[in-house]
């Protein structure tokens, strides 16, 4: 029943119960029969590819969706196999079918347990494990297929600076390309829940059957990257050898354009501290010998690989800073020298922001350099040459440039990289990174909030000030939520508050809530919770009223022109098949939610004020559905019921909005608020239970 055989697209197949169960079973089979199932699925992929090529329908949506669906099933099946390994080790609460006595390693020997590859962090440390190595022929075939899809299906160039500034690149790109009916997440997002998540199987199935975004090629690349994420965990020796061979070819080709696909794949690699040291050794040898354009590509990949290590091995990373040790490689200083030389060689304009980001990342891998930087910047306010290495002075120079008249954008992005890494270390109060980040906060805010625009943009690829503000705001919410709220809340409240600033604020709250692994939850910042709850309620009410007023005016104008209400304000979502009698929606909400799904250079902060207001409503409803505790607050059950009653009233008004997207998100939000598991956390008396039940019937 694949799309290319049935003629049905993925979102249509998802409604078929039998097909849903088939995908469910396929993913579960990966737990016990991984290698055999991979061989079958790889053969199916090759069959679809040949059929598409021979029938000259390579660009057909149905053939692309078929390959995407199979790649998704492979990726999510691999993640389920990995998740069940953690379940067998007691890391999560799910039940595993694995019997450790029956497990064999790559040489056929029995194993009693999986060796730990480091420690992660989720409000406490837990051991990390890799799946057992796959047979070499299967592993090489997996790498080959994933690489081919990653190389062949090439989407437009990523806005790397923009994406890395505000968070995960893949998440950002999916956000830009999505429509209001495609609520999909990139495959890599599930990586963090592989170890500690619970009841993951339904989430994996939904990820496979989610309606694709407007960019199928990007989704195919994302699924291939998720497969590489698993394969690099099981067969790292093959991944590293392919990367080294790719580096050797890049060095030997001279002026020819090198194929760096296997290098680019390392952005998705699963890293521990040992593997990171091996990667640093390989890159240190090649960095100074490749062309300038390839140097930038290596810098992007290495920076993201280090970020992968920091986020996955959060416990190991914090232990490095507690006990002051580096990865066991002698080439780290060499790489620091090379990156520093590239930055010093560019004065006007500054070097690409990626080099500043990489330099910060490399310094964060050296706790001794970070301690020296903190001492000079905090105690002396500058980078003094006495007793301070040139690498430690780098952060001091960033601090000095932040307070200058014209601040290079690369410097601001470098300082924000320090903030971003510090969010992983919130479990270490008073650490050197946190002390430096506190020192940078006021300087970054002064640059980005200054109406005189002191920011000097990077010429080749400028980044919007709004998105830079979003990035730093999100980090400050995670590091010092109540302090950050006092700084930014006055700018988003009141009659003169600008909608774009309010939308930036909401995006920043969303981004900070996503980093739930490194903080103690909402209970650790009650004032932040209360302020956000009141703001969300106020913004939801005001923007829904404004949108409905504009909608009524639009409807009245259409009626006066003889078009009628149904033509201009339909209930069908945009993008449906008009040949089947389904017209696209003309609701301003549906149009606003789709207006930025058409191009690479469109911001997540739309320029149109109506679109900004629609986005605010949509994002608030999404956050309430994802974290209902954010808006149900109070010291006792009476005050919590009052907050629940207020927010339910505001959300109920969204149900009347003819936009299918807003209706759907409002329904999800209400369902989360009335989830029995959430309600039982705070309901105690029979009167409150009856009141909640009555409220749910309205």
C-alpha positions as CSV (number, residue, x, y, z in Angstrom):
1,X,0.0,0.0,0.0
2,X,2.9,2.4,-0.6
3,X,1.9,5.7,-2.3
4,X,3.5,4.7,-5.6
5,X,1.4,1.5,-5.8
6,X,-1.9,2.6,-4.2
7,X,-2.0,6.2,-5.6
8,X,-2.6,7.5,-2.1
9,X,-0.4,10.0,-0.4
10,X,1.1,9.5,3.1
11,X,-1.5,11.6,4.9
12,X,-4.3,9.6,3.2
13,X,-2.7,6.2,4.1
14,X,-2.4,7.4,7.7
15,X,-6.2,7.3,8.0
16,X,-6.2,3.6,7.1
17,X,-6.3,1.6,10.3
18,X,-4.8,-1.5,8.6
19,X,-1.9,0.4,7.2
20,X,-1.3,2.1,10.6
21,X,-1.1,-1.3,12.2
22,X,1.3,-2.6,9.5
23,X,3.7,0.3,10.2
24,X,3.3,-0.4,13.9
25,X,4.3,-4.0,13.5
26,X,7.2,-3.2,11.2
27,X,8.7,-0.8,13.7
28,X,8.3,-3.4,16.6
29,X,10.0,-6.1,14.5
30,X,13.2,-4.0,14.5
31,X,13.6,-4.8,18.2
32,X,14.3,-8.6,17.6
33,X,15.0,-8.9,13.8
34,X,17.0,-5.8,12.9
35,X,19.5,-7.1,10.4
36,X,17.0,-9.3,8.5
37,X,14.4,-6.6,8.3
38,X,16.9,-4.0,7.2
39,X,17.9,-6.2,4.2
40,X,14.3,-6.5,3.1
41,X,13.6,-2.7,3.5
42,X,16.9,-1.8,1.7
43,X,15.8,-4.1,-1.2
44,X,12.4,-2.4,-1.3
45,X,14.0,1.0,-1.5
46,X,16.2,-0.1,-4.4
47,X,13.1,-1.6,-6.2
48,X,11.2,1.7,-5.8
49,X,14.2,3.7,-7.0
50,X,14.6,1.5,-10.1
51,X,10.8,1.7,-10.9
52,X,10.9,5.5,-10.6
53,X,13.9,5.8,-12.8
54,X,12.6,3.4,-15.5
55,X,9.2,4.9,-15.6
56,X,10.7,8.4,-15.9
57,X,8.7,9.5,-12.8
58,X,11.7,10.2,-10.6
59,X,10.2,13.6,-9.6
60,X,6.7,12.2,-9.1
61,X,5.3,13.1,-5.6
62,X,4.1,9.5,-5.1
63,X,7.5,7.9,-5.8
64,X,9.2,10.5,-3.6
65,X,6.7,9.9,-0.8
66,X,7.1,6.1,-1.1
67,X,10.9,6.4,-0.6
68,X,10.4,8.9,2.2
69,X,8.0,6.5,4.0
70,X,10.4,3.6,3.8
71,X,13.3,5.7,5.0
72,X,11.1,6.9,7.9
73,X,10.2,3.4,8.9
74,X,13.9,2.3,8.8
75,X,14.9,5.3,10.9
76,X,12.1,5.0,13.5
77,X,12.6,1.2,13.6
78,X,16.3,1.7,14.4
79,X,15.4,4.2,17.1
80,X,12.9,1.8,18.6
81,X,15.5,-0.9,18.7
82,X,17.8,1.5,20.5
83,X,15.1,2.6,22.9
84,X,14.4,-1.0,23.9
85,X,18.0,-1.5,24.7
86,X,17.7,1.3,27.3
87,X,14.5,-0.3,28.5
88,X,16.4,-3.6,29.0
89,X,19.0,-1.7,31.1
90,X,16.3,0.0,33.2
91,X,17.0,3.5,32.0
92,X,13.4,4.1,31.0
93,X,10.1,2.6,32.2
94,X,9.2,0.8,29.0
95,X,9.1,-3.0,28.8
96,X,11.7,-4.8,26.6
97,X,11.3,-8.1,24.9
98,X,15.1,-8.6,24.8
99,X,16.6,-11.4,26.7
100,X,20.2,-10.5,27.5
101,X,21.3,-14.1,27.5
102,X,20.4,-14.4,23.9
103,X,22.2,-11.3,22.7
104,X,25.3,-11.8,20.6
105,X,28.0,-9.3,19.7
106,X,29.4,-8.9,16.2
107,X,31.6,-12.0,16.6
108,X,28.8,-14.2,17.8
109,X,29.8,-14.2,21.4
110,X,27.1,-13.9,24.1
111,X,26.9,-10.7,26.1
112,X,25.4,-10.1,29.5
113,X,25.2,-6.3,29.3
114,X,25.9,-3.4,27.0
115,X,29.0,-1.4,27.8
116,X,28.3,2.2,28.8
117,X,29.5,4.9,26.3
118,X,29.2,7.8,28.8
119,X,26.6,9.5,30.8
120,X,23.6,11.7,29.7
121,X,21.7,14.1,31.8
122,X,18.0,14.5,32.6
123,X,17.7,16.1,36.0
124,X,20.2,13.5,37.0
125,X,22.8,11.4,35.3
126,X,22.1,8.1,33.5
127,X,24.3,5.7,31.5
128,X,24.4,5.8,27.7
129,X,24.5,2.7,25.6
130,X,25.2,1.9,22.0
131,X,23.4,-1.0,20.1
132,X,25.6,-3.9,19.1
133,X,27.5,-3.7,15.8
134,X,25.6,-4.9,12.7
135,X,27.2,-7.3,10.3
136,X,29.7,-5.4,8.1
137,X,27.8,-6.1,4.8
138,X,24.6,-4.8,6.3
139,X,26.3,-1.8,7.8
140,X,28.1,-0.8,4.6
141,X,24.9,-1.2,2.6
142,X,23.1,1.1,5.1
143,X,25.8,3.7,4.9
144,X,25.9,3.5,1.1
145,X,22.1,3.9,0.8
146,X,21.9,6.8,3.3
147,X,24.8,8.6,1.6
148,X,23.2,8.2,-1.9
149,X,19.9,9.6,-0.7
150,X,21.7,12.4,1.1
151,X,23.7,13.2,-2.0
152,X,21.1,12.8,-4.7
153,X,18.1,14.6,-3.1
154,X,19.7,18.0,-2.7
155,X,17.4,20.7,-1.3
156,X,18.3,24.5,-1.4
157,X,21.3,25.5,0.7
158,X,20.6,25.7,4.4
159,X,20.6,29.0,6.2
160,X,23.2,27.7,8.6
161,X,24.0,30.9,10.6
162,X,20.3,31.6,11.0
163,X,19.4,28.1,12.0
164,X,22.2,27.5,14.5
165,X,21.6,30.9,16.1
166,X,18.1,30.0,17.3
167,X,18.5,26.3,17.8
168,X,18.4,23.0,16.0
169,X,18.9,23.6,12.2
170,X,16.6,20.8,11.1
171,X,13.9,21.9,13.5
172,X,14.1,25.4,12.1
173,X,14.0,24.3,8.5
174,X,11.0,22.1,9.1
175,X,9.3,25.0,10.8
176,X,9.8,27.2,7.7
177,X,8.7,24.5,5.2
178,X,5.6,23.2,7.2
179,X,2.1,24.1,6.4
180,X,-0.7,24.4,8.9
181,X,-1.8,20.8,8.2
182,X,1.7,19.2,8.4
183,X,2.6,19.2,12.1
184,X,5.8,17.1,11.7
185,X,9.1,17.2,13.5
186,X,12.5,16.2,12.1
187,X,13.6,12.6,12.8
188,X,16.7,13.8,14.8
189,X,14.4,15.4,17.5
190,X,13.6,11.9,18.7
191,X,17.2,11.2,19.6
192,X,17.0,12.8,23.0
193,X,14.0,10.6,24.0
194,X,15.6,7.4,22.8
195,X,17.1,6.8,26.3
196,X,14.7,8.3,28.7
197,X,11.4,8.5,26.8
198,X,8.4,6.4,27.7
199,X,5.7,5.0,25.5
200,X,7.7,5.9,22.4
201,X,6.2,3.4,19.9
202,X,3.1,5.4,19.1
203,X,5.2,8.5,18.7
204,X,7.5,6.7,16.2
205,X,4.5,5.4,14.2
206,X,3.0,8.9,14.1
207,X,6.4,10.3,12.9
208,X,6.4,7.8,10.0
209,X,2.8,8.7,8.9
210,X,2.9,12.5,9.5
211,X,1.9,14.5,6.5
212,X,5.1,15.7,4.8
213,X,6.1,19.4,4.6
214,X,6.2,21.3,1.3
215,X,9.9,20.2,0.8
216,X,10.1,16.4,0.3
217,X,13.8,16.5,-0.6
218,X,14.6,18.1,2.7
219,X,12.6,15.4,4.5
220,X,14.4,12.6,2.6
221,X,17.7,14.1,3.7
222,X,16.5,14.3,7.3
223,X,15.4,10.6,7.3
224,X,18.8,9.6,5.8
225,X,20.5,11.7,8.5
226,X,18.5,9.8,11.2
227,X,19.7,6.5,9.7
228,X,23.3,7.7,9.9
229,X,22.7,8.7,13.5
230,X,22.0,5.1,14.4
231,X,24.6,3.5,12.1
232,X,27.3,5.8,13.5
233,X,26.4,4.5,16.9
234,X,26.6,0.8,15.9
235,X,29.4,0.8,13.4
236,X,31.5,3.9,14.1
237,X,34.7,2.4,12.6
238,X,33.0,2.4,9.1
239,X,31.7,5.9,9.5
240,X,35.1,7.3,10.6
241,X,36.9,5.5,7.8
242,X,34.5,6.9,5.2
243,X,35.0,10.4,6.6
244,X,38.8,10.0,6.5
245,X,38.7,8.7,2.9
246,X,36.5,11.7,2.0
247,X,39.1,14.1,3.6
248,X,41.9,12.4,1.7
249,X,40.1,12.8,-1.6
250,X,39.4,16.5,-0.8
251,X,43.1,17.1,-0.2
252,X,44.2,15.2,-3.3
253,X,41.7,16.8,-5.8
254,X,43.4,20.2,-5.8
255,X,41.1,22.8,-7.5
256,X,38.4,20.2,-8.3
257,X,35.1,20.3,-6.4
258,X,35.3,17.7,-3.7
259,X,32.3,15.5,-2.7
260,X,32.0,16.0,1.0
261,X,28.8,14.0,1.6
262,X,30.5,11.7,4.1
263,X,31.9,14.7,5.9
264,X,28.5,16.5,6.0
265,X,27.0,13.3,7.5
266,X,29.1,13.7,10.6
267,X,26.7,16.5,11.6
268,X,24.3,13.7,12.5
269,X,27.0,11.4,14.1
270,X,26.4,10.0,17.5
271,X,29.4,11.2,19.6
272,X,31.0,10.2,22.9
273,X,34.2,11.7,24.2
274,X,36.4,9.0,22.7
275,X,34.9,9.4,19.2
276,X,35.1,13.2,19.5
277,X,38.8,12.9,20.1
278,X,39.2,10.8,17.0
279,X,37.3,13.3,15.0
280,X,39.3,16.2,16.2
281,X,42.5,14.3,15.3
282,X,41.2,13.7,11.7
283,X,40.0,17.3,11.2
284,X,43.2,18.9,12.8
285,X,45.3,17.2,10.1
286,X,43.1,18.4,7.2
287,X,41.8,21.8,8.3
288,X,44.8,23.9,7.3
289,X,45.4,22.0,4.0
290,X,42.0,22.2,2.4
291,X,40.7,25.2,0.4
292,X,39.0,28.1,2.2
293,X,35.5,27.0,1.0
294,X,36.1,23.5,2.3
295,X,37.5,24.9,5.5
296,X,34.1,26.5,6.2
297,X,32.3,23.2,5.5
298,X,34.6,21.4,7.9
299,X,34.0,24.1,10.5
300,X,30.3,23.8,10.2
301,X,30.4,20.0,10.5
302,X,32.8,19.9,13.4
303,X,30.9,22.5,15.4
304,X,27.7,20.6,15.0
305,X,29.5,17.3,15.9
306,X,30.8,18.9,19.1
307,X,27.3,20.2,19.9
308,X,26.0,16.6,19.4
309,X,28.5,15.4,22.0
310,X,27.6,18.1,24.5
311,X,23.8,17.5,24.2
312,X,23.9,13.7,24.2
313,X,26.7,13.2,26.7
314,X,25.6,16.0,29.0
315,X,26.7,14.1,32.1
316,X,30.1,13.4,30.7
317,X,30.5,17.1,29.6
318,X,29.6,18.4,33.1
319,X,32.0,15.9,34.6
320,X,34.8,17.4,32.4
321,X,34.1,20.8,33.9
322,X,33.8,19.4,37.5
323,X,37.1,17.5,37.3
324,X,38.9,19.8,34.8
325,X,39.9,17.4,32.0
326,X,39.9,17.5,28.2
327,X,39.2,14.9,25.5
328,X,42.3,12.7,25.3
329,X,43.8,14.2,22.1
330,X,47.0,16.2,21.6
331,X,45.6,17.9,18.5
332,X,43.0,20.1,20.2
333,X,45.5,22.9,20.6
334,X,46.5,22.6,17.0
335,X,42.9,22.9,15.9
336,X,42.5,25.9,18.2
337,X,45.5,27.6,16.6
338,X,44.2,26.9,13.0
339,X,40.7,28.3,13.7
340,X,42.2,31.3,15.6
341,X,44.4,32.0,12.5
342,X,41.4,32.1,10.2
343,X,39.6,34.5,12.5
344,X,42.7,36.8,12.9
345,X,43.1,36.8,9.1
346,X,39.7,38.5,8.7
347,X,39.4,42.0,10.1
348,X,37.1,43.9,7.7
349,X,34.7,42.2,7.5
350,X,35.0,39.7,10.3
351,X,35.3,36.0,9.7
352,X,32.3,33.9,9.1
353,X,30.3,33.5,12.3
354,X,30.7,29.7,12.1
355,X,34.4,30.1,13.0
356,X,33.5,32.1,16.1
357,X,31.0,29.5,17.1
358,X,33.6,26.7,16.5
359,X,36.2,28.6,18.5
360,X,33.8,28.9,21.5
361,X,33.0,25.2,21.2
362,X,36.6,24.2,21.2
363,X,37.3,26.4,24.3
364,X,34.3,24.8,26.0
365,X,36.1,21.4,25.6
366,X,39.0,22.8,27.5
367,X,37.8,23.6,31.1
368,X,41.2,25.1,32.0
369,X,41.0,27.6,29.2
370,X,37.5,28.5,30.2
371,X,38.6,29.1,33.8
372,X,41.4,31.4,32.7
373,X,39.0,33.3,30.5
374,X,36.5,33.7,33.3
375,X,39.2,35.0,35.6
376,X,40.4,37.7,33.2
377,X,37.1,38.8,32.0
378,X,35.2,38.9,35.3
379,X,38.0,40.1,37.6
380,X,39.8,42.5,35.2
381,X,37.0,43.3,32.7
382,X,39.4,42.6,29.8
383,X,41.7,40.0,28.3
384,X,45.1,40.8,29.8
385,X,48.2,39.3,28.3
386,X,49.9,38.5,31.6
387,X,49.5,34.9,32.5
388,X,46.7,34.4,29.9
389,X,47.0,32.2,26.8
390,X,45.9,33.6,23.5
391,X,43.0,31.2,23.3
392,X,41.7,32.2,26.7
393,X,42.1,35.8,25.6
394,X,39.7,35.1,22.7
395,X,36.7,35.4,25.0
396,X,38.1,38.5,26.5
397,X,38.3,40.1,23.0
398,X,34.7,39.2,22.4
399,X,33.7,41.0,25.6
400,X,35.6,44.1,24.5
401,X,34.0,44.1,21.1
402,X,30.5,43.7,22.5
403,X,30.8,47.1,24.2
404,X,32.2,48.9,21.2
405,X,30.3,51.2,18.9
406,X,29.9,48.9,15.9
407,X,29.6,45.3,17.0
408,X,30.3,42.7,14.3
409,X,27.4,40.2,14.0
410,X,30.0,37.4,14.1
411,X,31.0,38.5,17.6
412,X,27.4,38.6,18.9
413,X,26.8,35.1,17.5
414,X,30.0,33.8,19.1
415,X,28.9,35.2,22.5
416,X,25.5,33.6,22.0
417,X,27.2,30.3,21.4
418,X,28.6,30.5,24.9
419,X,25.2,31.2,26.3
420,X,23.7,28.2,24.4
421,X,26.4,25.8,25.7
422,X,25.9,27.1,29.2
423,X,22.2,26.0,29.1
424,X,23.4,22.4,29.2
425,X,25.3,23.1,32.4
426,X,22.5,24.5,34.6
427,X,23.0,21.6,37.0
428,X,26.5,23.0,37.9
429,X,25.6,26.2,39.8
430,X,28.3,28.9,39.6
431,X,30.3,27.2,36.8
432,X,32.7,29.4,34.8
433,X,30.5,29.3,31.7
434,X,27.6,30.6,33.7
435,X,29.7,33.4,35.2
436,X,30.8,34.5,31.7
437,X,27.3,34.2,30.3
438,X,26.0,36.5,33.0
439,X,28.6,39.0,32.1
440,X,27.6,38.8,28.4
441,X,23.8,39.0,28.9
442,X,23.6,42.7,29.4
443,X,26.0,43.5,26.6
444,X,24.2,41.4,24.1
445,X,20.8,42.8,25.1
446,X,22.2,46.4,24.8
447,X,23.3,45.6,21.2
448,X,20.1,43.9,20.1
449,X,17.6,46.2,21.8
450,X,19.4,49.4,20.9
451,X,17.2,51.4,18.5
452,X,20.4,53.0,17.0
453,X,21.3,49.6,15.6
454,X,24.9,49.1,16.7
455,X,25.1,45.7,15.0
456,X,27.4,45.4,12.0
457,X,26.0,42.5,9.8
458,X,28.1,39.8,8.3
459,X,28.1,40.7,4.6
460,X,27.8,37.3,2.9
461,X,24.8,36.0,4.9
462,X,23.1,38.4,7.2
463,X,21.0,37.3,10.2
464,X,17.9,39.1,11.3
465,X,18.3,41.0,14.6
466,X,14.9,39.6,15.6
467,X,16.2,36.1,15.4
468,X,19.4,37.0,17.3
469,X,17.2,38.4,20.0
470,X,15.1,35.2,20.0
471,X,18.2,33.1,20.5
472,X,19.6,35.1,23.4
473,X,16.2,35.5,25.0
474,X,15.7,31.7,25.0
475,X,19.1,31.1,26.6
476,X,18.4,33.7,29.3
477,X,15.1,32.1,30.1
478,X,16.8,28.8,30.7
479,X,19.7,30.2,32.7
480,X,17.9,32.9,34.9
481,X,14.2,32.8,34.0
482,X,13.0,35.3,36.6
483,X,15.7,37.8,35.9
484,X,15.2,37.5,32.1
485,X,11.4,37.9,32.6
486,X,12.0,41.2,34.4
487,X,14.1,42.4,31.5
488,X,11.9,41.4,28.6
489,X,8.4,41.4,29.9
490,X,8.0,45.2,29.9
491,X,8.7,45.2,26.2
492,X,5.9,42.8,25.3
493,X,3.1,44.2,27.5
494,X,1.1,47.4,27.3
495,X,-0.8,49.0,24.4
496,X,2.4,50.1,22.6
497,X,4.0,46.6,22.5
498,X,4.8,45.6,19.0
499,X,3.4,42.2,17.7
500,X,6.8,41.1,16.3
501,X,8.4,41.5,19.7
502,X,5.6,39.5,21.4
503,X,6.0,36.8,18.8
504,X,9.8,36.7,19.4
505,X,9.0,36.4,23.2
506,X,6.6,33.4,22.6
507,X,9.2,31.7,20.3
508,X,11.8,32.1,23.0
509,X,9.6,30.6,25.7
510,X,8.9,27.7,23.4
511,X,12.6,27.2,22.7
512,X,13.5,27.3,26.4
513,X,10.8,24.8,27.3
514,X,12.2,22.3,24.7
515,X,15.4,22.1,26.8
516,X,13.7,20.1,29.5
517,X,16.6,17.7,29.9
518,X,18.9,20.1,31.7
519,X,16.6,21.9,34.1
520,X,14.4,21.0,37.1
521,X,11.1,21.7,35.3
522,X,8.6,24.5,35.7
523,X,8.4,24.1,39.5
524,X,11.9,25.4,39.8
525,X,10.8,28.9,38.5
526,X,7.3,29.6,39.9
527,X,7.4,33.3,39.1
528,X,8.4,32.6,35.5
529,X,5.5,30.2,35.2
530,X,3.0,32.7,36.7
531,X,4.2,35.6,34.4
532,X,4.1,33.4,31.3
533,X,0.7,32.1,32.1
534,X,-0.8,35.6,32.5
535,X,0.9,36.9,29.4
536,X,-0.3,33.9,27.3
537,X,-3.9,34.4,28.5
538,X,-3.8,38.2,27.7
539,X,-2.2,37.7,24.3
540,X,-4.6,34.9,23.4
541,X,-7.6,37.0,24.2
542,X,-6.5,40.2,22.5
543,X,-5.2,38.5,19.3
544,X,-8.2,36.3,18.9
545,X,-10.5,39.3,19.2
546,X,-8.4,41.3,16.7
547,X,-8.3,38.4,14.2
548,X,-12.0,37.9,14.4
549,X,-12.7,41.6,13.8
550,X,-10.5,41.6,10.7
551,X,-12.1,38.4,9.5
552,X,-15.6,39.9,9.9
553,X,-14.5,43.0,8.0
554,X,-13.0,40.7,5.2
555,X,-16.2,38.7,5.1
556,X,-18.4,41.8,4.9
557,X,-16.2,43.2,2.1
558,X,-16.5,39.9,0.1
559,X,-20.2,39.8,0.6
560,X,-20.6,43.3,-0.7
561,X,-18.8,42.2,-3.9
562,X,-21.2,39.4,-4.4
563,X,-18.8,36.6,-3.5
564,X,-20.5,35.4,-0.3
565,X,-19.0,34.3,3.0
566,X,-18.2,30.7,2.0
567,X,-15.9,31.8,-0.8
568,X,-13.7,34.0,1.3
569,X,-13.9,32.3,4.6
570,X,-14.0,28.6,4.0
571,X,-13.3,25.8,6.4
572,X,-11.2,23.6,4.2
573,X,-7.4,23.8,4.7
574,X,-5.2,25.2,2.0
575,X,-3.6,22.7,-0.3
576,X,-6.5,20.3,-0.7
577,X,-7.1,18.7,-4.1
578,X,-9.5,21.1,-5.9
579,X,-10.1,18.4,-8.6
580,X,-11.8,16.3,-5.9
581,X,-14.1,19.1,-5.1
582,X,-12.2,20.4,-2.1
583,X,-11.4,24.1,-2.4
584,X,-8.5,25.8,-0.5
585,X,-9.4,27.8,2.6
586,X,-9.5,31.5,2.4
587,X,-9.4,32.1,6.1
588,X,-6.8,34.7,7.0
589,X,-5.5,32.3,9.6
590,X,-4.9,29.5,7.1
591,X,-3.3,31.8,4.6
592,X,-1.1,33.4,7.3
593,X,0.1,30.0,8.5
594,X,1.1,29.0,5.0
595,X,2.5,32.3,3.7
596,X,6.1,31.5,4.8
597,X,6.1,27.9,3.6
598,X,7.3,28.8,0.1
599,X,10.8,30.1,0.4
600,X,14.2,29.7,2.0
601,X,14.8,33.3,3.0
602,X,11.5,33.9,4.9
603,X,11.8,34.4,8.6
604,X,9.9,32.7,11.3
605,X,8.9,36.2,12.3
606,X,6.6,37.2,9.4
607,X,6.7,40.8,8.3
608,X,2.9,41.1,8.1
609,X,1.3,42.1,11.4
610,X,-1.8,39.9,10.8
611,X,0.5,36.9,10.2
612,X,2.3,37.7,13.4
613,X,-0.9,37.7,15.4
614,X,-2.0,34.5,13.8
615,X,1.4,32.9,14.6
616,X,1.0,34.1,18.2
617,X,-2.3,32.3,18.6
618,X,-1.1,29.2,16.9
619,X,2.2,29.0,19.0
620,X,0.4,29.7,22.3
621,X,-2.1,26.9,21.7
622,X,0.8,24.6,20.7
623,X,2.7,25.3,23.9
624,X,-0.4,24.8,26.1
625,X,-1.0,21.4,24.4
626,X,2.7,20.5,24.9
627,X,2.9,21.7,28.5
628,X,-0.5,22.4,30.1
629,X,1.1,23.0,33.5
630,X,2.5,26.2,32.2
631,X,-1.0,27.9,32.3
632,X,-2.5,26.0,35.3
633,X,-0.8,27.5,38.3
634,X,-1.5,28.5,41.9
635,X,-0.7,27.8,45.5
636,X,-3.8,25.6,46.1
637,X,-6.4,23.9,44.0
638,X,-8.9,26.8,44.1
639,X,-6.4,29.2,42.5
640,X,-5.4,26.5,40.0
641,X,-9.1,25.9,39.0
642,X,-9.5,29.7,38.5
643,X,-6.5,29.7,36.1
644,X,-7.9,26.7,34.3
645,X,-11.3,28.3,33.9
646,X,-9.8,31.5,32.5
647,X,-7.6,29.7,29.9
648,X,-10.3,27.3,28.9
649,X,-12.6,30.3,28.2
650,X,-9.9,31.9,26.0
651,X,-9.2,28.7,24.1
652,X,-12.9,28.0,23.5
653,X,-13.2,31.2,21.5
654,X,-10.6,29.8,19.1
655,X,-12.9,26.9,18.4
656,X,-15.2,29.4,16.7
657,X,-12.5,30.4,14.3
658,X,-13.2,28.8,10.9
659,X,-9.5,28.0,10.4
660,X,-9.0,24.3,10.5
661,X,-5.5,24.8,11.8
662,X,-6.6,27.0,14.8
663,X,-9.5,24.6,15.5
664,X,-7.2,21.7,15.6
665,X,-4.6,23.3,17.9
666,X,-7.3,24.6,20.2
667,X,-8.7,21.0,20.4
668,X,-5.3,19.6,21.3
669,X,-4.8,22.3,23.9
670,X,-8.2,21.5,25.6
671,X,-7.5,17.8,25.5
672,X,-4.2,18.3,27.3
673,X,-5.7,20.6,29.9
674,X,-8.4,17.9,30.7
675,X,-6.0,15.0,30.6
676,X,-6.8,12.9,33.7
677,X,-3.1,12.3,34.5
678,X,-2.6,16.1,34.6
679,X,-5.7,16.9,36.6
680,X,-5.0,14.3,39.3
681,X,-1.8,16.0,40.1
682,X,-3.6,18.9,41.7
683,X,-7.3,18.1,42.2
684,X,-8.1,16.9,45.8
685,X,-11.6,17.9,46.9
686,X,-14.9,16.6,45.5
687,X,-16.1,20.1,44.8
688,X,-13.2,20.9,42.6
689,X,-13.6,17.6,40.7
690,X,-17.2,18.4,40.1
691,X,-16.3,21.9,39.0
692,X,-13.7,20.6,36.5
693,X,-16.2,18.1,35.2
694,X,-18.8,20.8,34.7
695,X,-16.3,23.0,32.9
696,X,-15.3,20.2,30.6
697,X,-19.0,19.9,29.4
698,X,-19.3,23.5,28.4
